[in-house]
Amino acid sequence: MGANKNTIRPKKLVKAKNAKAKAKAKAVAYTDNICAPATASGRGAIGIIRMSGPDVIKIADSIFTPTHDPKHKPLSLLRSESYVMRYGVIYETAASIYENVASIYENTAPNKKAPLSSAKSKSSQQKVKPILDEVLVTVFRAPHSYTGENCVEFYCHASSYIMNKIIMMLIAGGARMAEPGEFTKRAFLNGKMDLAQSEAVADLIASETEAAHNVAMRQMRGGYSSELKQMRESLLNLTSLMELELDFGEEDVEFANRRHFAQLLRDTTAKVSSLIDSFSLGNVIKNGIPVAIVGAVNTGKSTLLNALVGEERAIVSDIQGTTRDTIEDTVNIDGTVFRFIDTAGIRNTQETIEIMGIERTYQKIKEASVVILMLDCGKLVAGNGHNKQTINYSDFKQSIHSIAGRIDTKRQQLVIVANKCDLIKSEGPIIKEITSICKTEKLNCRVICTILKSQQKGLAELKKNLSGTGNKISQNTGNQTLVTNARHYQALLAAKESLNKAAAALKDKISTELIAQEVREAVYHLGSIVGEVSSQDVLNNIFKNFCIGK
């Protein structure tokens, strides 16, 4: 076609190539049946045992006997409606009669009535046997269930003996114990949810605050996945057009408008960058706001940690350098989870182990959203006598200067706790001087005076300050999509790198084939988040962290 390129803009080209990317995964036909407790172990009023698989209704029916209602004929679970609770009993010896009972209902269709004589026979066989428990049972028929398979749930009393006995009966009837996360894994493989939604289930279960719950719920309902799907489909459409160009390489035809393509790359990169930037906030909401407690040795760091968590979490001693590693614990303050980190005291030392601890202190300062610097008011009057009250702020200046260059004032909040303030006459001058030192170091800080060891004075004020920080962070979430998963974060970073390479190649007018390859890489990484492309090893690693009954 000569030197002049003809730009062709077909409305509906290469549908065949896009069909594979858009098609949903076909349901996986499992032949085994699984069961597991869906409620936590320990004493409680109600325990739930769930089942999933092709034959779970028949297995459940083999151990369940409906209570006799004079007005109605006993109804087998095989003929029970979905989403309807059935009341009945489970006998102690139900498992031993499985083979005799199962055959009665084996060929009974859900909409056909089982012979009355068979139901009576089942009832008469078990009339004299001891009852294990009175239970409720619900049937969920495929595909309208959590996993997309036939499912059954037993609701019994939460006795460990009762629940274990029921599970043993189900296993004797042909089921097996579920692996961690296997119910949700089956839901994913059967197309009931994508991989990002599956991971959000675990986050929802683990959520301890309103903000964490809201983020997990939005992700589980597919808001996050829909954004990724839109980006991925846009890139796939243009990649398909570029591959068409390769097929007509000798014709010098341009299917993909380069200006439109460049704009799409910029827009997609901006969206991916926004998701990457949201990870710091999402991680804080999911795992708790990290608060590093730092300062010189023997300033009361461990005492503060113990006061905040309400127990002796860290060893408190007058011996310097007691804490040589970090100690962490979480506390919920007014609906926000804070992850407090007690660190090694900062000082000049030649001891190898202590030096390593101080290096970790600096690392925790870098990772924290809030830094609490502990100062010891006892050092202000040391050597001068309480009566003279000659104040020397050199220790305070040194402590504040030691962390000044490590604080990111845009991202981190600095709270300075002047501990042991009962050793000085007035708090006002102390607060004023500390504020002045921080101003010199170009730091914004909040100063709180405390007496932690004897009175826990100032602790309520500190918690109130932290609560305000937590509220600001929670309010910042709004309805925006937040990345809370490290796997997603890594995939987004890889996708952004490929998009940047594609944009650079497009700008430098490098061959269409190389540009298309980079875009395909970006599509791959975005798809890995929602499970469009995932290896069995990745799936096993994700679902092994779930609880057994989920």
C-alpha positions in Angstrom: 0.0 0.0 0.0 3.0 2.3 -0.3 4.4 4.7 2.2 1.0 6.1 3.3 -0.5 4.0 6.0 -4.2 3.3 5.9 -5.8 3.5 9.3 -8.7 1.0 9.7 -11.1 1.3 12.6 -13.4 -1.8 12.5 -16.2 -1.8 15.1 -16.3 -5.5 15.9 -13.0 -7.2 15.0 -11.2 -10.2 16.5 -14.1 -11.3 18.7 -12.8 -14.8 18.5 -9.6 -13.8 20.2 -11.3 -11.9 22.9 -13.8 -14.7 23.6 -11.4 -16.8 25.5 -10.4 -13.9 27.8 -14.0 -13.0 28.5 -15.3 -16.6 29.0 -15.9 -17.7 32.5 -14.1 -20.8 33.8 -16.1 -24.0 33.6 -17.2 -25.6 36.8 -14.9 -28.3 38.1 -16.7 -31.6 38.6 -15.6 -32.9 42.0 -16.5 -36.5 42.8 -15.6 -36.5 46.5 -17.7 -35.1 49.4 -16.3 -32.9 52.1 -17.4 -31.9 55.6 -16.0 -29.7 58.3 -17.2 -27.6 61.3 -18.0 -24.1 60.2 -18.0 -22.6 63.8 -15.0 -22.1 66.0 -14.0 -24.8 68.5 -15.0 -24.3 72.1 -18.2 -24.1 74.1 -21.2 -22.4 72.6 -24.9 -22.6 72.0 -24.9 -23.6 68.4 -22.4 -25.5 66.2 -22.5 -25.7 62.4 -21.2 -28.5 60.3 -21.2 -27.9 56.6 -20.9 -30.3 53.6 -20.3 -30.0 49.9 -20.1 -32.5 47.1 -22.3 -34.5 44.7 -23.6 -37.0 47.3 -23.8 -34.9 50.5 -27.6 -34.9 50.6 -27.7 -38.7 50.5 -25.0 -38.9 53.1 -26.7 -36.4 55.4 -30.0 -38.1 55.0 -28.5 -41.4 56.1 -27.9 -40.1 59.7 -30.8 -37.6 60.0 -34.3 -38.7 61.1 -37.1 -36.1 60.8 -39.4 -35.7 63.7 -42.8 -37.3 63.2 -45.7 -34.9 62.4 -49.1 -36.6 62.6 -50.4 -34.3 59.8 -47.6 -34.9 57.4 -45.6 -37.9 56.2 -41.9 -38.0 57.2 -39.9 -36.3 54.4 -36.5 -37.5 53.3 -33.8 -34.9 52.8 -33.5 -36.2 49.2 -37.0 -34.6 48.6 -36.5 -31.6 50.8 -36.7 -28.1 49.3 -33.6 -25.9 49.2 -33.2 -23.2 51.8 -35.7 -24.8 54.1 -34.7 -25.8 57.6 -35.7 -29.3 58.7 -36.0 -30.3 62.3 -35.1 -33.8 63.5 -32.7 -36.0 65.5 -29.5 -37.9 65.0 -29.2 -41.2 66.8 -26.0 -42.4 68.4 -25.8 -45.4 66.2 -26.8 -43.7 63.0 -23.5 -44.4 61.2 -23.8 -48.1 61.7 -27.1 -48.3 59.8 -26.0 -46.2 56.9 -26.0 -49.0 54.4 -29.5 -50.2 55.4 -31.0 -46.7 55.2 -29.2 -45.1 52.2 -30.7 -47.6 49.8 -34.3 -46.5 50.7 -33.7 -43.0 49.2 -30.9 -43.7 46.8 -33.1 -43.5 43.7 -35.7 -41.1 45.1 -35.8 -37.9 42.9 -36.1 -34.5 44.7 -39.7 -34.0 43.4 -41.0 -37.6 44.0 -42.3 -38.9 47.3 -40.5 -41.8 49.0 -42.7 -44.8 50.0 -44.3 -44.2 53.4 -43.4 -47.7 54.4 -39.7 -47.0 53.9 -39.8 -43.9 56.0 -41.7 -45.8 58.7 -39.1 -48.5 58.5 -36.3 -46.0 59.1 -38.2 -44.5 62.0 -38.9 -47.9 63.6 -35.3 -49.1 63.3 -34.1 -46.1 65.3 -37.0 -45.9 67.8 -35.2 -47.5 70.7 -31.7 -46.1 69.9 -30.3 -43.3 72.1 -30.5 -39.8 70.6 -27.2 -38.0 70.0 -28.8 -34.5 69.5 -31.8 -32.7 68.1 -30.7 -30.8 65.0 -31.8 -28.5 62.2 -30.7 -29.3 58.7 -30.7 -27.2 55.5 -30.1 -28.4 52.0 -28.7 -26.2 49.2 -28.9 -27.7 45.8 -26.4 -27.1 43.0 -25.7 -24.7 41.5 -27.4 -22.3 43.9 -25.1 -22.7 46.8 -21.9 -21.2 48.2 -19.6 -23.7 46.4 -21.9 -24.2 43.4 -22.3 -27.9 44.4 -24.9 -29.7 46.5 -24.4 -28.5 50.1 -25.8 -29.4 53.5 -25.6 -27.6 56.8 -26.3 -29.2 60.2 -27.1 -26.9 63.2 -26.5 -28.7 66.5 -25.5 -27.9 70.0 -21.9 -26.9 70.1 -20.6 -29.7 72.2 -17.3 -31.0 70.9 -18.5 -34.5 71.6 -21.7 -34.0 69.5 -19.9 -32.3 66.6 -17.1 -34.8 66.5 -19.5 -37.7 66.5 -21.6 -36.2 63.7 -18.5 -35.6 61.6 -17.4 -39.2 62.3 -20.8 -40.4 61.1 -20.5 -38.3 57.9 -17.0 -39.7 57.2 -18.3 -43.2 57.7 -21.0 -42.4 55.2 -18.6 -41.5 52.5 -17.4 -37.9 53.2 -13.9 -36.7 54.1 -12.6 -33.8 56.2 -12.2 -30.7 54.2 -8.8 -29.0 53.7 -8.3 -25.4 54.9 -10.3 -23.1 52.7 -11.6 -25.9 50.5 -15.2 -24.7 50.4 -14.1 -21.3 49.1 -11.6 -22.9 46.8 -14.4 -24.9 45.2 -16.5 -21.8 45.0 -13.7 -20.1 43.0 -13.1 -23.2 40.8 -16.8 -23.5 40.1 -17.0 -19.9 39.0 -19.0 -18.6 42.0 -16.4 -15.9 42.7 -13.0 -14.8 41.3 -9.7 -15.1 43.2 -9.7 -11.6 44.6 -13.2 -12.1 46.0 -12.1 -15.4 47.5 -9.3 -13.8 49.3 -11.6 -11.1 50.5 -13.7 -13.8 52.3 -10.7 -14.5 54.6 -10.2 -10.7 55.1 -13.9 -10.3 56.1 -13.6 -13.1 58.6 -10.5 -11.6 60.1 -11.8 -8.0 60.2 -11.8 -6.4 63.6 -12.9 -2.8 62.7 -15.6 -1.1 60.7 -13.0 0.2 58.2 -11.5 -3.3 57.7 -15.0 -4.8 57.3 -16.0 -2.2 54.7 -12.9 -2.7 52.6 -13.2 -6.5 52.7 -17.0 -6.3 51.9 -16.4 -4.0 48.9 -13.8 -6.4 47.5 -15.9 -9.5 48.2 -18.8 -8.0 46.3 -16.6 -7.5 43.2 -15.9 -3.7 43.2 -12.2 -4.2 43.0 -12.5 -7.0 40.4 -14.7 -4.9 38.1 -12.0 -2.2 37.9 -9.4 -4.7 37.0 -11.7 -6.4 34.5 -12.3 -3.1 32.7 -8.6 -2.3 32.5 -7.8 -5.8 31.3 -10.5 -5.9 28.6 -9.4 -2.5 27.2 -5.8 -3.6 26.9 -6.9 -7.0 25.4 -9.0 -5.2 22.7 -6.1 -3.1 21.6 -3.6 -6.0 21.8 -5.9 -8.0 19.5 -5.8 -5.1 17.0 -2.0 -5.0 17.2 -1.8 -8.7 16.6 -4.0 -8.2 13.5 -1.4 -5.7 12.2 1.2 -8.4 12.6 -0.9 -10.8 10.5 -1.1 -8.1 7.8 2.6 -7.0 8.3 3.4 -6.9 4.6 0.3 -4.8 3.8 1.5 -1.9 6.1 -2.0 -1.6 7.7 -2.5 0.1 11.0 -5.6 -1.2 12.9 -4.7 0.3 16.3 -4.8 4.1 16.4 -1.4 5.0 18.0 -2.7 8.2 19.7 -5.6 6.3 21.2 -3.3 3.6 22.3 -0.9 6.0 24.0 -3.8 7.6 25.8 -5.1 4.2 27.0 -1.6 3.3 28.3 -1.4 6.6 30.3 -4.9 6.2 31.7 -4.4 2.5 32.7 -1.0 3.3 34.2 -2.6 6.1 36.3 -5.2 3.7 37.6 -2.7 1.0 38.4 -0.5 3.6 40.2 -3.5 4.7 42.2 -4.1 1.1 43.3 -0.4 0.7 44.2 -0.5 3.9 46.3 -3.5 2.7 48.1 -1.7 -0.3 49.5 -0.1 1.6 52.4 -3.5 2.7 53.6 -5.1 -0.7 52.9 -2.4 -2.6 54.7 -2.8 -0.3 57.8 -6.6 -0.9 57.9 -6.2 -4.6 57.5 -3.3 -5.3 59.9 -3.6 -2.3 62.3 -1.9 1.1 62.4 1.8 0.5 63.2 2.9 2.6 66.1 6.7 2.5 66.9 7.6 3.3 70.6 11.1 4.6 70.5 13.6 6.5 72.7 16.8 6.2 74.7 17.3 3.3 77.1 15.1 3.3 80.3 12.7 6.0 79.3 9.6 3.9 79.9 9.0 2.3 76.4 8.2 -1.2 77.8 6.1 0.3 80.6 4.0 2.2 78.0 3.5 -0.9 75.9 2.3 -2.8 79.0 0.0 0.0 80.0 -1.5 0.1 76.5 -2.1 -3.6 76.2 -3.2 -4.0 79.8 -0.7 -6.8 80.7 3.0 -7.5 81.3 3.8 -7.9 77.7 7.4 -6.7 77.9 10.0 -7.1 80.7 10.5 -3.8 82.7 13.9 -3.4 84.4 16.2 -0.6 85.6 19.0 -2.4 83.8 19.8 -0.6 80.6 19.4 -2.4 77.2 16.8 -4.9 78.5 14.8 -4.8 75.2 17.1 -5.8 72.4 14.5 -6.9 69.8 11.0 -5.6 68.9 7.9 -6.7 70.8 4.5 -6.2 69.1 0.9 -6.4 70.3 -2.4 -5.0 69.0 -4.9 -2.9 70.8 -8.4 -1.8 69.6 -8.9 1.9 70.6 -12.4 3.2 69.8 -12.9 0.9 66.9 -9.4 1.2 65.3 -6.7 -1.5 65.7 -3.2 -0.2 66.5 -0.1 -2.4 66.3 2.2 -1.1 69.0 5.9 -2.0 68.6 8.3 -1.7 71.6 11.8 -1.2 70.3 15.4 -1.4 71.6 16.7 1.8 73.4 18.7 4.1 71.2 22.3 4.8 72.5 25.9 4.5 71.5 27.1 1.0 72.2 29.7 -1.5 71.1 27.7 -4.6 71.9 26.9 -6.5 68.6 23.4 -7.8 69.7 22.3 -4.4 70.9 23.5 -2.7 67.7 21.4 -5.1 65.7 18.4 -4.2 67.9 18.9 -0.5 67.4 19.1 -1.0 63.6 15.7 -2.7 63.9 14.4 0.3 65.8 15.3 2.6 62.9 13.6 0.2 60.5 10.4 0.2 62.6 10.5 4.0 62.6 10.5 3.9 58.8 7.6 1.5 58.7 5.4 3.2 61.3 2.5 5.5 60.7 2.8 6.9 64.2 6.1 7.3 66.1 6.0 7.8 69.9 9.2 9.2 71.2 9.7 8.6 74.9 11.6 11.2 77.0 12.7 10.8 80.6 12.0 13.9 82.7 14.2 12.5 85.4 17.3 13.2 83.2 16.4 16.9 83.1 17.3 17.4 86.8 19.9 14.6 87.2 22.9 15.9 89.2 21.2 19.2 90.0 19.0 18.2 92.9 15.3 18.4 93.1 15.4 21.6 95.1 17.4 23.6 92.6 15.4 22.5 89.6 18.1 23.5 87.2 16.8 22.1 83.9 19.2 20.8 81.3 17.5 19.9 77.9 20.6 18.4 76.3 19.3 14.9 76.5 16.0 15.9 75.0 17.7 17.7 72.2 19.8 14.7 71.5 16.9 12.2 71.5 14.8 14.4 69.2 17.7 15.0 66.8 18.5 11.3 66.7 15.1 10.5 64.9 14.5 13.9 63.2 16.0 12.8 59.9 14.1 9.5 60.0 10.6 11.0 60.3 8.5 11.6 57.1 6.4 14.6 58.3 4.0 14.1 55.3 3.2 10.5 56.1 4.0 10.0 59.8 2.7 11.5 63.0 5.1 12.2 65.9 3.9 12.1 69.5 6.4 12.9 72.2 5.7 11.5 75.6 7.5 13.2 78.4 7.5 10.5 81.1 8.1 10.8 84.8 6.8 14.3 84.8 6.2 14.1 88.6 9.9 14.8 89.0 9.5 18.3 87.8 7.6 21.2 89.3 5.6 22.4 86.2 4.7 20.7 82.9 4.1 23.9 81.0 7.8 24.9 80.4 8.6 21.3 79.4 6.0 21.2 76.7 7.0 24.6 75.5 10.7 23.7 75.2 10.0 20.3 73.5 7.8 22.1 71.0 10.6 24.6 70.3 13.2 21.9 69.8 10.9 20.1 67.3 10.3 23.3 65.5 14.1 23.7 65.2 14.3 20.2 63.8 11.4 21.0 61.4 9.1 18.5 63.0 5.4 18.7 63.9 4.7 17.0 67.2 2.1 16.5 69.9 3.6 16.6 73.5 2.0 14.6 76.3 3.3 14.4 79.9 2.8 11.1 81.7 3.5 9.3 84.9 3.2 5.7 83.8 4.8 3.6 86.5 2.6 4.6 89.4 -0.5 6.5 88.2 -0.7 5.9 84.4 -1.3 9.7 84.1 -1.5 10.9 80.6 -2.5 7.4 79.2 -6.1 8.5 78.5 -4.8 11.6 76.6 -2.5 9.5 74.5 -5.3 7.1 73.6 -7.5 10.0 72.7 -4.8 11.4 70.4 -4.4 8.0 68.7 -8.1 7.6 68.4 -8.2 10.8 66.4 -5.5 9.5 64.1 -7.5 6.3 63.6 -10.7 8.2 62.8 -8.8 10.3 60.2 -7.4 7.2 58.5 -10.8 5.5 58.5 -12.5 8.5 57.0 -9.9 8.7 54.2 -11.1 5.3 52.9 -14.5 6.6 51.8 -15.7 4.4 48.9 -12.3 4.2 47.2 -10.8 0.8 46.2 -7.9 -0.1 48.5 -5.4 -2.8 47.9 -4.9 -4.8 51.1 -3.2 -8.0 49.8 0.6 -8.2 49.3 0.1 -10.6 46.3 -2.1 -8.1 44.6 0.4 -5.3 45.3 3.3 -7.3 43.7 1.2 -8.1 40.6 0.2 -4.4 40.2 3.9 -3.4 40.4 4.7 -5.9 37.7 1.8 -4.7 35.5 2.9 -1.1 35.9 6.5 -1.9 34.8 5.2 -3.6 31.7 2.9 -0.7 30.9 5.8 1.8 31.3 7.9 -0.4 28.9 5.1 -0.5 26.4 4.6 3.3 26.5 8.3 3.9 26.1 8.4 1.4 23.1 5.4 3.2 21.5 7.1 6.6 21.9 10.3 5.3 20.4 8.4 3.7 17.5 9.7 0.2 18.3 8.2 -2.7 16.5 4.5 -3.6 17.1 5.4 -7.1 18.1 7.5 -5.9 21.1 4.9 -3.4 22.2 2.2 -6.1 22.1 4.3 -8.4 24.1 4.7 -5.8 26.9 0.9 -5.2 26.9 0.3 -8.9 27.1 2.6 -9.1 30.2 0.5 -6.3 31.8 -2.7 -8.2 31.0 -1.2 -11.3 32.5 -0.3 -9.7 35.8 -3.7 -8.0 36.1 -5.4 -11.3 35.4 -3.4 -13.1 38.0 -5.1 -11.0 40.7 -8.6 -12.2 39.9 -7.5 -15.7 39.0 -7.7 -15.6 35.2 -4.2 -17.1 35.2 -3.1 -18.9 38.3 -1.1 -22.0 38.9 -2.1 -24.8 41.3 0.8 -23.9 43.7 -0.5 -20.3 43.9 -4.1 -21.5 44.7 -2.9 -23.9 47.3 -0.8 -21.2 49.0 -3.8 -18.8 49.1 -6.4 -21.2 50.5 -4.2 -22.9 53.0 -4.4 -19.8 55.2 -8.2 -20.1 55.5 -10.0 -21.8 58.4 -11.0 -25.4 57.9 -14.8 -24.8 57.5 -14.4 -22.0 55.0 
